[in-house]
Every structure is written in C-alpha cells, then in structure tokens.
Amino acid sequence: ARNIGILITDHNVRETLGICDRAYIMNEGSVLTQGAPADVLANEDVRNVYLGREFRM
C-alpha cells in the first residue's frame, strides 16, 4: 500500500462509493459521518439527510 489519498467531490453516490475504501459525507459544512462505504450507507443520518430511506446500491 502506498497510502495515497484522493479527494473526490461528487453527487453520484453509487459510482463514488463503488470505488472508494473510505468516504466522508458532508452536511451544511460539517462531516455528518465517515467510514467504509457499507457503514456510510447504513448510517441513519445519511439516509435521512442525503440518500433517502429507499436508496439501494
């Protein structure tokens, strides 16, 4: 591992979470949550504020 980080800002959740190991979700200028894509998708706050309750990968 080379410990390389890349910042991607995108609203295409499916593609972005499909290529990353770790994600940060921002809301109103603050980090709402961070973690592995599966953990981010399971986060209730992320579903309520950003993804919607019915979102599926």
CNS distance restraints for C-alpha pairs under 8 A (distance, minus, plus):
assign (resid   8 and name CA) (resid  16 and name CA) 7.88 0.50 0.50
assign (resid  10 and name CA) (resid  16 and name CA) 7.07 0.50 0.50
assign (resid  12 and name CA) (resid  16 and name CA) 6.16 0.50 0.50
assign (resid  13 and name CA) (resid  17 and name CA) 5.82 0.50 0.50
assign (resid  14 and name CA) (resid  18 and name CA) 5.94 0.50 0.50
assign (resid  14 and name CA) (resid  57 and name CA) 5.97 0.50 0.50
assign (resid  15 and name CA) (resid  19 and name CA) 6.62 0.50 0.50
assign (resid  16 and name CA) (resid  20 and name CA) 6.51 0.50 0.50
assign (resid  17 and name CA) (resid  21 and name CA) 7.83 0.50 0.50
assign (resid  17 and name CA) (resid  23 and name CA) 7.15 0.50 0.50
assign (resid  17 and name CA) (resid  37 and name CA) 5.59 0.50 0.50
assign (resid  18 and name CA) (resid  37 and name CA) 7.75 0.50 0.50
assign (resid  20 and name CA) (resid  37 and name CA) 7.33 0.50 0.50
assign (resid  21 and name CA) (resid  36 and name CA) 5.80 0.50 0.50
assign (resid  21 and name CA) (resid  37 and name CA) 6.77 0.50 0.50
assign (resid  22 and name CA) (resid  34 and name CA) 7.11 0.50 0.50
assign (resid  22 and name CA) (resid  35 and name CA) 5.12 0.50 0.50
assign (resid  22 and name CA) (resid  36 and name CA) 4.56 0.50 0.50
assign (resid  22 and name CA) (resid  37 and name CA) 6.16 0.50 0.50
assign (resid  23 and name CA) (resid  34 and name CA) 5.48 0.50 0.50
assign (resid  23 and name CA) (resid  35 and name CA) 5.52 0.50 0.50
assign (resid  23 and name CA) (resid  36 and name CA) 6.23 0.50 0.50
assign (resid  23 and name CA) (resid  37 and name CA) 6.20 0.50 0.50
assign (resid  23 and name CA) (resid  40 and name CA) 7.23 0.50 0.50
assign (resid  24 and name CA) (resid  31 and name CA) 6.57 0.50 0.50
assign (resid  24 and name CA) (resid  32 and name CA) 7.54 0.50 0.50
assign (resid  24 and name CA) (resid  33 and name CA) 5.91 0.50 0.50
assign (resid  24 and name CA) (resid  34 and name CA) 4.28 0.50 0.50
assign (resid  24 and name CA) (resid  35 and name CA) 6.74 0.50 0.50
assign (resid  25 and name CA) (resid  31 and name CA) 5.77 0.50 0.50
assign (resid  25 and name CA) (resid  32 and name CA) 5.48 0.50 0.50
assign (resid  25 and name CA) (resid  33 and name CA) 5.47 0.50 0.50
assign (resid  25 and name CA) (resid  34 and name CA) 6.25 0.50 0.50
assign (resid  25 and name CA) (resid  40 and name CA) 7.84 0.50 0.50
assign (resid  25 and name CA) (resid  46 and name CA) 7.53 0.50 0.50
assign (resid  26 and name CA) (resid  30 and name CA) 5.42 0.50 0.50
assign (resid  26 and name CA) (resid  31 and name CA) 4.45 0.50 0.50
assign (resid  26 and name CA) (resid  32 and name CA) 5.31 0.50 0.50
assign (resid  26 and name CA) (resid  33 and name CA) 7.38 0.50 0.50
assign (resid  27 and name CA) (resid  31 and name CA) 6.30 0.50 0.50
assign (resid  27 and name CA) (resid  32 and name CA) 5.80 0.50 0.50
assign (resid  27 and name CA) (resid  49 and name CA) 7.94 0.50 0.50
assign (resid  32 and name CA) (resid  45 and name CA) 7.49 0.50 0.50
assign (resid  32 and name CA) (resid  46 and name CA) 7.22 0.50 0.50
assign (resid  33 and name CA) (resid  40 and name CA) 6.79 0.50 0.50
assign (resid  33 and name CA) (resid  43 and name CA) 7.79 0.50 0.50
assign (resid  33 and name CA) (resid  46 and name CA) 7.49 0.50 0.50
assign (resid  34 and name CA) (resid  40 and name CA) 6.41 0.50 0.50
assign (resid  35 and name CA) (resid  39 and name CA) 6.00 0.50 0.50
assign (resid  35 and name CA) (resid  40 and name CA) 5.98 0.50 0.50
assign (resid  36 and name CA) (resid  40 and name CA) 6.26 0.50 0.50
assign (resid  37 and name CA) (resid  41 and name CA) 6.13 0.50 0.50
assign (resid  38 and name CA) (resid  42 and name CA) 6.22 0.50 0.50
assign (resid  39 and name CA) (resid  43 and name CA) 6.27 0.50 0.50
assign (resid  40 and name CA) (resid  46 and name CA) 7.02 0.50 0.50
assign (resid  41 and name CA) (resid  46 and name CA) 7.06 0.50 0.50
assign (resid  41 and name CA) (resid  47 and name CA) 7.18 0.50 0.50
assign (resid  42 and name CA) (resid  46 and name CA) 7.89 0.50 0.50
assign (resid  42 and name CA) (resid  47 and name CA) 7.59 0.50 0.50
assign (resid  43 and name CA) (resid  47 and name CA) 6.41 0.50 0.50
assign (resid  44 and name CA) (resid  48 and name CA) 6.10 0.50 0.50
assign (resid  45 and name CA) (resid  49 and name CA) 5.93 0.50 0.50
assign (resid  45 and name CA) (resid  50 and name CA) 7.96 0.50 0.50
assign (resid  46 and name CA) (resid  50 and name CA) 5.30 0.50 0.50
assign (resid  46 and name CA) (resid  51 and name CA) 6.20 0.50 0.50
assign (resid  46 and name CA) (resid  52 and name CA) 7.94 0.50 0.50
assign (resid  47 and name CA) (resid  51 and name CA) 4.67 0.50 0.50
assign (resid  47 and name CA) (resid  52 and name CA) 4.83 0.50 0.50
assign (resid  47 and name CA) (resid  53 and name CA) 5.40 0.50 0.50
assign (resid  47 and name CA) (resid  55 and name CA) 7.65 0.50 0.50
assign (resid  48 and name CA) (resid  52 and name CA) 5.53 0.50 0.50
assign (resid  48 and name CA) (resid  53 and name CA) 6.35 0.50 0.50
assign (resid  51 and name CA) (resid  55 and name CA) 5.91 0.50 0.50
